Amino acid sequence: AMQEYEASLAQESDWPATNVNLGNLRLRQGRPDEAVAAYERAIRLDPRFAGAYVNLADAWRQQGREPEAEKVLRQGLAVMPRDAELHHALGLLLVRQHDNDGALKELVEAARLAPDNARYAYVQSIALHSAGRRGDALAVLRGANRRHPGDLDILGALISISREAGDRPAALRYARQSAALLPDNAGLQQLVAELAGR
């Protein structure tokens, strides 16, 4: 079946998405050079395919070549300055490079461009919190919680940052929301009881 899959990918090699799939396959097979070639081919075929840049950057990063990864993402952003996925990927890369100001700028932009993406809002809030901007982090999380009421990552961050800010009533409110989503979770039941002062 793997041979058939590879053969079908080879046949459709003039499709950008097929090259990204081929790149993903080569990366899993531990053939990073061939993965890079496939992603680069995808970008040549369609310079506006954000996923190809993100995957190519990831392939470089896995080989410890962060400068190449950053260059690829910035190349994508030069073509598509309003692509949230590219801003988010660059933000995460800059976090790993300890460029916290640069990272925060990219993560904020990603969340602004894709307000419906709960993950982007969550990561942005963590970056704000790490930058010592707890109030801003909470504001982002509260907005995200209104848009994505069932997101446990967002609720978890709201609980811990509210507690840290000394706002027990808020922490309790978010703990109750989480416990309602996971009624069988003993840890959350315990947290609710603890915050309620029982």
Accessible surface in RSA format (square Angstrom, percent):
REM  Atomic radii and reference values for relative SASA: ProtOr
REM  Chains: A
REM  Algorithm: Lee & Richards
REM  Probe-radius: 1.40
REM  Slices: 20
REM RES _ NUM      All-atoms   Total-Side   Main-Chain    Non-polar    All polar
REM                ABS   REL    ABS   REL    ABS   REL    ABS   REL    ABS   REL
RES ALA A   1   109.07 100.3  68.78 106.1  40.30  91.7  70.44  99.2  38.63 102.3
RES MET A   2    99.79  51.7  92.23  61.0   7.56  18.0  93.34  79.4   6.45   8.5
RES GLN A   3   146.52  81.9 140.66 102.8   5.86  14.0  64.98 138.3  81.54  61.8
RES GLU A   4   133.31  76.5 126.24  95.5   7.07  16.8  50.98  98.6  82.33  67.2
RES TYR A   5    90.20  42.1  84.50  48.1   5.70  14.8  72.47  54.5  17.73  21.9
RES GLU A   6    44.67  25.6  41.43  31.3   3.23   7.7  15.78  30.5  28.89  23.6
RES ALA A   7    58.64  53.9  49.18  75.9   9.46  21.5  57.26  80.6   1.38   3.7
RES SER A   8    45.61  38.5  43.57  58.1   2.04   4.7  33.41  71.1  12.20  17.1
RES LEU A   9     9.66   5.4   9.01   6.4   0.65   1.6   9.34   6.6   0.32   0.8
RES ALA A  10    65.50  60.2  49.88  77.0  15.63  35.6  54.54  76.8  10.96  29.0
RES GLN A  11   155.00  86.7 121.31  88.7  33.69  80.2  43.49  92.6 111.51  84.6
RES GLU A  12    82.08  47.1  80.64  61.0   1.44   3.4  21.57  41.7  60.51  49.4
RES SER A  13    44.44  37.5  40.64  54.2   3.80   8.7  12.74  27.1  31.70  44.4
RES ASP A  14   101.60  71.2  86.45  86.0  15.15  35.8  36.66  86.3  64.94  64.8
RES TRP A  15   159.02  63.8 159.02  77.0   0.00   0.0 139.07  74.1  19.96  32.4
RES PRO A  16    27.76  20.2  27.76  25.3   0.00   0.0  27.76  22.9   0.00   0.0
RES ALA A  17    54.53  50.1  53.24  82.2   1.29   2.9  53.24  75.0   1.29   3.4
RES THR A  18    11.59   8.2  10.49  10.6   1.10   2.6   3.08   4.1   8.52  12.9
RES ASN A  19     0.81   0.6   0.32   0.3   0.49   1.2   0.49   1.2   0.32   0.3
RES VAL A  20    12.02   7.9  12.02  10.9   0.00   0.0  12.02  10.4   0.00   0.0
RES ASN A  21    66.75  46.0  64.29  62.1   2.46   5.9   4.35  10.5  62.40  60.3
RES LEU A  22    21.97  12.2  21.97  15.7   0.00   0.0  21.97  15.4   0.00   0.0
RES GLY A  23     0.00   0.0   0.00   N/A   0.00   0.0   0.00   0.0   0.00   0.0
RES ASN A  24    43.62  30.1  41.74  40.3   1.88   4.5  11.62  28.0  31.99  30.9
RES LEU A  25     2.93   1.6   2.93   2.1   0.00   0.0   2.93   2.1   0.00   0.0
RES ARG A  26    27.53  11.6  27.53  14.0   0.00   0.0   0.83   1.1  26.70  16.2
RES LEU A  27    36.69  20.4  22.87  16.4  13.82  34.7  23.17  16.3  13.52  36.4
RES ARG A  28   175.56  73.7 136.79  69.7  38.76  92.3  79.04 108.0  96.51  58.5
RES GLN A  29    65.67  36.7  33.14  24.2  32.53  77.5  32.37  68.9  33.30  25.3
RES GLY A  30    56.62  69.8   0.00   N/A  56.62  69.8  33.05  90.7  23.57  52.8
RES ARG A  31    94.90  39.8  90.02  45.9   4.88  11.6  37.97  51.9  56.93  34.5
RES PRO A  32    43.93  32.0  43.93  40.0   0.00   0.0  43.93  36.3   0.00   0.0
RES ASP A  33   110.89  77.7 102.00 101.5   8.88  21.0  37.96  89.3  72.93  72.7
RES GLU A  34    78.89  45.3  73.19  55.4   5.70  13.6  38.80  75.0  40.09  32.7
RES ALA A  35     0.00   0.0   0.00   0.0   0.00   0.0   0.00   0.0   0.00   0.0
RES VAL A  36    12.23   8.0  12.23  11.1   0.00   0.0  12.23  10.6   0.00   0.0
RES ALA A  37    45.44  41.8  41.16  63.5   4.29   9.8  43.97  61.9   1.47   3.9
RES ALA A  38     0.85   0.8   0.71   1.1   0.14   0.3   0.71   1.0   0.14   0.4
RES TYR A  39     1.13   0.5   1.13   0.6   0.00   0.0   0.00   0.0   1.13   1.4
RES GLU A  40    67.83  38.9  65.74  49.7   2.09   5.0  15.94  30.8  51.89  42.4
RES ARG A  41    77.28  32.4  77.28  39.4   0.00   0.0  34.49  47.1  42.79  25.9
RES ALA A  42     0.00   0.0   0.00   0.0   0.00   0.0   0.00   0.0   0.00   0.0
RES ILE A  43    15.00   8.5  14.70  11.0   0.30   0.7  14.70  10.6   0.30   0.8
RES ARG A  44   168.90  70.9 140.97  71.9  27.93  66.5  77.61 106.1  91.29  55.3
RES LEU A  45    78.01  43.4  46.32  33.1  31.69  79.7  50.18  35.2  27.83  74.9
RES ASP A  46    49.28  34.5  48.16  47.9   1.12   2.7   9.51  22.4  39.77  39.7
RES PRO A  47    66.76  48.7  66.76  60.9   0.00   0.0  66.76  55.1   0.00   0.0
RES ARG A  48   153.02  64.2 135.81  69.2  17.21  41.0  56.76  77.6  96.26  58.3
RES PHE A  49    57.73  28.9  55.07  34.1   2.65   6.9  57.73  35.0   0.00   0.0
RES ALA A  50    11.70  10.8   8.57  13.2   3.13   7.1   8.57  12.1   3.13   8.3
RES GLY A  51    14.73  18.2   0.00   N/A  14.73  18.2  12.31  33.8   2.41   5.4
RES ALA A  52     0.00   0.0   0.00   0.0   0.00   0.0   0.00   0.0   0.00   0.0
RES TYR A  53     1.80   0.8   1.80   1.0   0.00   0.0   0.00   0.0   1.80   2.2
RES VAL A  54    33.06  21.8  31.65  28.7   1.41   3.4  31.65  27.5   1.41   3.8
RES ASN A  55    40.27  27.8  39.72  38.4   0.55   1.3   0.50   1.2  39.77  38.4
RES LEU A  56     4.59   2.6   4.59   3.3   0.00   0.0   4.59   3.2   0.00   0.0
RES ALA A  57     4.35   4.0   3.94   6.1   0.42   0.9   4.09   5.8   0.27   0.7
RES ASP A  58    51.98  36.4  49.52  49.3   2.47   5.8  11.76  27.7  40.22  40.1
RES ALA A  59     0.02   0.0   0.00   0.0   0.02   0.1   0.00   0.0   0.02   0.1
RES TRP A  60    32.24  12.9  32.24  15.6   0.00   0.0  29.10  15.5   3.14   5.1
RES ARG A  61    68.05  28.6  61.01  31.1   7.03  16.7   2.51   3.4  65.54  39.7
RES GLN A  62   103.41  57.8  67.00  49.0  36.41  86.7  28.79  61.3  74.63  56.6
RES GLN A  63    59.53  33.3  28.64  20.9  30.88  73.5  26.05  55.5  33.48  25.4
RES GLY A  64    59.12  72.9   0.00   N/A  59.12  72.9  30.84  84.6  28.28  63.3
RES ARG A  65   101.16  42.5  99.24  50.6   1.91   4.6  32.01  43.7  69.15  41.9
RES GLU A  66    43.53  25.0  43.51  32.9   0.02   0.0  27.89  54.0  15.64  12.8
RES PRO A  67    99.09  72.2  89.41  81.5   9.68  35.2  94.59  78.1   4.50  28.0
RES GLU A  68    46.30  26.6  44.78  33.9   1.52   3.6  19.00  36.8  27.30  22.3
RES ALA A  69     0.17   0.2   0.17   0.3   0.00   0.0   0.17   0.2   0.00   0.0
RES GLU A  70    39.42  22.6  39.42  29.8   0.00   0.0   6.82  13.2  32.60  26.6
RES LYS A  71   146.87  71.7 141.57  86.9   5.31  12.6  95.44  85.9  51.44  54.8
RES VAL A  72    10.50   6.9  10.44   9.5   0.06   0.1  10.44   9.1   0.06   0.2
RES LEU A  73     2.66   1.5   2.66   1.9   0.00   0.0   2.66   1.9   0.00   0.0
RES ARG A  74   107.61  45.2 101.26  51.6   6.35  15.1  49.84  68.1  57.77  35.0
RES GLN A  75    89.97  50.3  81.44  59.5   8.53  20.3  38.62  82.2  51.35  38.9
RES GLY A  76     0.00   0.0   0.00   N/A   0.00   0.0   0.00   0.0   0.00   0.0
RES LEU A  77    19.96  11.1  17.07  12.2   2.89   7.3  17.35  12.2   2.61   7.0
RES ALA A  78    85.29  78.4  46.88  72.3  38.41  87.4  59.44  83.7  25.85  68.5
RES VAL A  79    52.20  34.3  36.54  33.1  15.66  37.7  42.86  37.2   9.34  25.3
RES MET A  80    15.33   7.9  13.27   8.8   2.06   4.9   8.62   7.3   6.71   8.9
RES PRO A  81    84.94  61.9  78.59  71.6   6.34  23.1  79.47  65.6   5.47  34.0
RES ARG A  82   168.76  70.9 152.15  77.6  16.62  39.6  68.79  94.0  99.98  60.6
RES ASP A  83    34.25  24.0  28.30  28.2   5.94  14.0   7.21  17.0  27.03  27.0
RES ALA A  84    14.44  13.3  10.13  15.6   4.32   9.8  10.13  14.3   4.32  11.4
RES GLU A  85    72.59  41.7  70.12  53.0   2.47   5.9  26.05  50.4  46.54  38.0
RES LEU A  86     0.00   0.0   0.00   0.0   0.00   0.0   0.00   0.0   0.00   0.0
RES HIS A  87    20.38  11.1  20.38  14.2   0.00   0.0  20.14  20.8   0.25   0.3
RES HIS A  88    20.08  11.0  20.08  14.0   0.00   0.0  14.25  14.7   5.83   6.8
RES ALA A  89    17.97  16.5  12.14  18.7   5.83  13.3  15.41  21.7   2.56   6.8
RES LEU A  90     0.03   0.0   0.03   0.0   0.00   0.0   0.03   0.0   0.00   0.0
RES GLY A  91     0.00   0.0   0.00   N/A   0.00   0.0   0.00   0.0   0.00   0.0
RES LEU A  92    63.98  35.6  63.04  45.1   0.93   2.3  63.09  44.3   0.88   2.4
RES LEU A  93     3.07   1.7   3.07   2.2   0.00   0.0   3.07   2.2   0.00   0.0
RES LEU A  94     4.56   2.5   4.56   3.3   0.00   0.0   4.56   3.2   0.00   0.0
RES VAL A  95    64.05  42.1  60.68  54.9   3.37   8.1  60.68  52.7   3.37   9.1
RES ARG A  96   107.73  45.2  86.07  43.9  21.66  51.6  53.91  73.7  53.82  32.6
RES GLN A  97    62.81  35.1  36.26  26.5  26.55  63.2  27.58  58.7  35.22  26.7
RES HIS A  98   154.66  84.5 133.97  93.1  20.70  52.9  90.78  93.6  63.88  74.3
RES ASP A  99    61.00  42.7  53.96  53.7   7.04  16.6  23.75  55.9  37.24  37.1
RES ASN A 100    96.58  66.6  88.84  85.8   7.75  18.7  27.66  66.6  68.92  66.6
RES ASP A 101   125.40  87.8 115.67 115.1   9.73  23.0  37.65  88.6  87.75  87.5
RES GLY A 102    18.49  22.8   0.00   N/A  18.49  22.8  17.11  46.9   1.39   3.1
RES ALA A 103     1.44   1.3   1.44   2.2   0.00   0.0   1.44   2.0   0.00   0.0
RES LEU A 104    19.64  10.9  19.43  13.9   0.21   0.5  19.43  13.6   0.20   0.5
RES LYS A 105   146.51  71.5 137.16  84.2   9.35  22.3 104.73  94.3  41.78  44.5
RES GLU A 106    12.10   6.9  11.85   9.0   0.25   0.6   0.84   1.6  11.27   9.2
RES LEU A 107     1.22   0.7   0.88   0.6   0.33   0.8   0.91   0.6   0.31   0.8
RES VAL A 108    51.42  33.8  50.75  45.9   0.67   1.6  50.75  44.1   0.67   1.8
RES GLU A 109    45.66  26.2  45.60  34.5   0.06   0.1  13.20  25.5  32.45  26.5
RES ALA A 110     0.00   0.0   0.00   0.0   0.00   0.0   0.00   0.0   0.00   0.0
RES ALA A 111    12.85  11.8   6.91  10.7   5.94  13.5   7.68  10.8   5.17  13.7
RES ARG A 112   140.11  58.8 117.13  59.7  22.98  54.7  67.40  92.1  72.72  44.1
RES LEU A 113    33.51  18.7   4.43   3.2  29.08  73.1   7.39   5.2  26.12  70.3
RES ALA A 114    24.69  22.7  18.83  29.1   5.86  13.3  24.05  33.9   0.63   1.7
RES PRO A 115    67.41  49.1  65.01  59.3   2.40   8.7  67.06  55.4   0.35   2.2
RES ASP A 116   119.22  83.5 105.30 104.8  13.93  32.9  36.15  85.1  83.08  82.9
RES ASN A 117    50.84  35.1  43.17  41.7   7.67  18.5  12.13  29.2  38.71  37.4
RES ALA A 118    18.63  17.1  14.65  22.6   3.98   9.1  14.88  21.0   3.74   9.9
RES ARG A 119   126.11  52.9 119.93  61.1   6.18  14.7  58.98  80.6  67.13  40.7
RES TYR A 120    22.49  10.5  22.07  12.6   0.42   1.1   9.34   7.0  13.15  16.2
RES ALA A 121     3.90   3.6   3.82   5.9   0.08   0.2   3.82   5.4   0.08   0.2
RES TYR A 122    47.42  22.1  47.42  27.0   0.00   0.0  10.64   8.0  36.78  45.3
RES VAL A 123    18.11  11.9  17.13  15.5   0.98   2.4  17.74  15.4   0.36   1.0
RES GLN A 124    18.86  10.5  18.86  13.8   0.00   0.0   0.00   0.0  18.86  14.3
RES SER A 125     0.00   0.0   0.00   0.0   0.00   0.0   0.00   0.0   0.00   0.0
RES ILE A 126    66.10  37.6  66.10  49.2   0.00   0.0  66.10  47.6   0.00   0.0
RES ALA A 127    17.93  16.5   8.13  12.5   9.80  22.3  14.58  20.5   3.36   8.9
RES LEU A 128     4.09   2.3   4.09   2.9   0.00   0.0   4.09   2.9   0.00   0.0
RES HIS A 129    53.71  29.4  45.79  31.8   7.92  20.3  29.31  30.2  24.40  28.4
RES SER A 130    93.92  79.4  52.65  70.3  41.27  95.1  43.06  91.7  50.86  71.3
RES ALA A 131    55.60  51.1  18.68  28.8  36.92  84.0  32.33  45.5  23.28  61.7
RES GLY A 132    67.11  82.8   0.00   N/A  67.11  82.8  36.42  99.9  30.69  68.7
RES ARG A 133   110.34  46.3 104.14  53.1   6.20  14.8  43.80  59.9  66.54  40.3
RES ARG A 134    93.63  39.3  91.20  46.5   2.43   5.8  18.68  25.5  74.95  45.4
RES GLY A 135    51.35  63.3   0.00   N/A  51.35  63.3  38.91 106.8  12.44  27.9
RES ASP A 136    63.60  44.6  60.59  60.3   3.02   7.1  10.89  25.6  52.72  52.6
RES ALA A 137     0.00   0.0   0.00   0.0   0.00   0.0   0.00   0.0   0.00   0.0
RES LEU A 138    19.53  10.9  19.53  14.0   0.00   0.0  19.53  13.7   0.00   0.0
RES ALA A 139    55.01  50.6  43.86  67.7  11.15  25.4  46.11  64.9   8.90  23.6
RES VAL A 140    35.21  23.2  26.33  23.8   8.88  21.4  34.02  29.6   1.19   3.2
RES LEU A 141     0.00   0.0   0.00   0.0   0.00   0.0   0.00   0.0   0.00   0.0
RES ARG A 142    99.96  42.0  97.67  49.8   2.29   5.4  26.93  36.8  73.03  44.3
RES GLY A 143    10.30  12.7   0.00   N/A  10.30  12.7   9.73  26.7   0.57   1.3
RES ALA A 144     0.00   0.0   0.00   0.0   0.00   0.0   0.00   0.0   0.00   0.0
RES ASN A 145    14.98  10.3  13.54  13.1   1.44   3.5   0.07   0.2  14.92  14.4
RES ARG A 146   180.37  75.7 152.53  77.8  27.84  66.3  77.45 105.9 102.92  62.4
RES ARG A 147   120.24  50.5  91.21  46.5  29.02  69.1  50.59  69.1  69.65  42.2
RES HIS A 148    36.32  19.8  31.36  21.8   4.96  12.7  20.30  20.9  16.02  18.6
RES PRO A 149    90.40  65.9  84.68  77.2   5.72  20.8  84.84  70.0   5.57  34.6
RES GLY A 150    43.90  54.1   0.00   N/A  43.90  54.1  20.90  57.4  23.00  51.5
RES ASP A 151    40.03  28.0  32.26  32.1   7.77  18.4   9.58  22.5  30.45  30.4
RES LEU A 152    75.12  41.8  63.80  45.6  11.32  28.5  64.07  45.0  11.05  29.7
RES ASP A 153    72.56  50.8  64.87  64.6   7.69  18.2   8.81  20.7  63.74  63.6
RES ILE A 154     0.08   0.0   0.08   0.1   0.00   0.0   0.08   0.1   0.00   0.0
RES LEU A 155     0.00   0.0   0.00   0.0   0.00   0.0   0.00   0.0   0.00   0.0
RES GLY A 156    33.01  40.7   0.00   N/A  33.01  40.7  27.91  76.6   5.10  11.4
RES ALA A 157     8.70   8.0   1.27   2.0   7.43  16.9   6.70   9.4   2.00   5.3
RES LEU A 158     0.04   0.0   0.04   0.0   0.00   0.0   0.04   0.0   0.00   0.0
RES ILE A 159    12.30   7.0  12.30   9.2   0.00   0.0  12.30   8.9   0.00   0.0
RES SER A 160    63.81  53.9  58.09  77.5   5.72  13.2  45.46  96.8  18.34  25.7
RES ILE A 161     5.32   3.0   5.24   3.9   0.08   0.2   5.32   3.8   0.00   0.0
RES SER A 162     2.70   2.3   2.57   3.4   0.13   0.3   0.57   1.2   2.13   3.0
RES ARG A 163   101.31  42.5  84.62  43.1  16.69  39.7  19.82  27.1  81.49  49.4
RES GLU A 164    96.12  55.2  64.38  48.7  31.74  75.6  45.11  87.2  51.01  41.6
RES ALA A 165    41.50  38.2  13.08  20.2  28.42  64.6  14.73  20.7  26.77  70.9
RES GLY A 166    62.74  77.4   0.00   N/A  62.74  77.4  32.94  90.4  29.80  66.7
RES ASP A 167    61.90  43.4  57.18  56.9   4.72  11.2  19.97  47.0  41.93  41.8
RES ARG A 168   121.09  50.8 120.51  61.4   0.57   1.4  51.84  70.8  69.25  42.0
RES PRO A 169    94.63  69.0  84.47  77.0  10.17  37.0  90.41  74.6   4.23  26.3
RES ALA A 170     7.89   7.3   7.71  11.9   0.18   0.4   7.71  10.9   0.18   0.5
RES ALA A 171     0.00   0.0   0.00   0.0   0.00   0.0   0.00   0.0   0.00   0.0
RES LEU A 172    26.58  14.8  26.58  19.0   0.00   0.0  26.58  18.7   0.00   0.0
RES ARG A 173   125.77  52.8 121.36  61.9   4.41  10.5  60.86  83.2  64.91  39.3
RES TYR A 174    10.27   4.8  10.27   5.8   0.00   0.0   4.21   3.2   6.07   7.5
RES ALA A 175     0.00   0.0   0.00   0.0   0.00   0.0   0.00   0.0   0.00   0.0
RES ARG A 176   117.42  49.3 111.63  56.9   5.79  13.8  46.84  64.0  70.58  42.8
RES GLN A 177    62.92  35.2  56.06  41.0   6.86  16.3  34.92  74.3  28.00  21.2
RES SER A 178     3.19   2.7   3.19   4.3   0.00   0.0   1.98   4.2   1.21   1.7
RES ALA A 179    11.56  10.6   9.41  14.5   2.15   4.9   9.61  13.5   1.95   5.2
RES ALA A 180    81.89  75.3  48.66  75.1  33.23  75.6  60.61  85.3  21.29  56.4
RES LEU A 181    80.24  44.7  56.50  40.4  23.74  59.7  59.76  42.0  20.49  55.1
RES LEU A 182    68.55  38.2  66.40  47.5   2.15   5.4  68.55  48.1   0.00   0.0
RES PRO A 183    90.36  65.9  76.25  69.5  14.12  51.3  76.70  63.3  13.67  84.9
RES ASP A 184   142.51  99.8 110.78 110.3  31.73  75.0  44.29 104.2  98.22  98.0
RES ASN A 185    58.91  40.6  51.04  49.3   7.86  18.9  11.45  27.5  47.46  45.9
RES ALA A 186    76.59  70.4  66.58 102.8  10.01  22.8  70.29  99.0   6.30  16.7
RES GLY A 187    45.26  55.8   0.00   N/A  45.26  55.8  33.51  92.0  11.75  26.3
RES LEU A 188    26.44  14.7  25.47  18.2   0.97   2.4  25.77  18.1   0.67   1.8
RES GLN A 189    83.34  46.6  78.03  57.0   5.31  12.6  38.94  82.9  44.40  33.7
RES GLN A 190   126.73  70.9 119.72  87.5   7.01  16.7  39.92  85.0  86.81  65.8
RES LEU A 191    30.40  16.9  28.68  20.5   1.72   4.3  30.10  21.1   0.30   0.8
RES VAL A 192    13.37   8.8  13.37  12.1   0.00   0.0  13.37  11.6   0.00   0.0
RES ALA A 193    32.02  29.4  32.02  49.4   0.00   0.0  32.02  45.1   0.00   0.0
RES GLU A 194    90.47  51.9  77.07  58.3  13.40  31.9  43.94  85.0  46.53  38.0
RES LEU A 195    10.81   6.0   4.57   3.3   6.24  15.7   5.06   3.6   5.76  15.5
RES ALA A 196    34.33  31.6   4.50   6.9  29.82  67.8   7.84  11.0  26.49  70.2
RES GLY A 197    57.11  70.4   0.00   N/A  57.11  70.4  22.13  60.7  34.98  78.3
RES ARG A 198   188.01  78.9 125.55  64.0  62.45 148.7 100.04 136.7  87.97  53.3
END  Absolute sums over single chains surface
CHAIN  1 A    10573.6       8678.2       1895.4       5718.9       4854.7
END  Absolute sums over all chains
TOTAL         10573.6       8678.2       1895.4       5718.9       4854.7
